[in-house]
Amino acid sequence: MMLKPFLGALAAVALLGACSSPPPARPVAQAPAAPVVPQPAAPTGDGRVAAIHFEPMSSVLTPQARAELGPVLDRLMANPGTPVRITSYSARDAMPLSRERTQAIRMALSERGVPSARIRVLNARMMPNADPDVVQVQVQGQASRARDPRA
């Protein structure tokens, strides 16, 4: 007879213990990681990195801009298969102009024989020390390093 009250008390303690523990934590959704945007690099003069200058509010490649692309094209033609990245830095409200500028450079490279599969375009937000009227063109990959140990 003493067993019944003992079992009832044990059940009550077990229920109270179960109620006092906090519920399991829910997984928190995390925002996707922002893409890593490279800082603007200084032009090298040898075709590894070039700064293509545009007139303010224009996406037209000037004769000077085409000349600035020359060393990049030479490096790309000497290193078939080496990728190239075109990066522009602009404020959000200037993003359409920024895209037009990167597309103008992409078209100029394609017209000179660079396959579009080798060209990567990155339109990034404005960064410190970045000029919104300059688009950076950078030849990447091992092939360019093999020819120039400074790369």
Secondary structure, DSSP 8 states (H G I E B T S, - for coil): --HHHHHHHHHHHHHHHHHHS-----------------------SSSSEEEEE--TT-----HHHHHHHHHHHHHHHHSTT--EEEEEEE-GGGHHHHHHHHHHHHHHHHHTT--GGGEEEEEEE--TT--TTEEEEEE-SHHHHHH-TT-
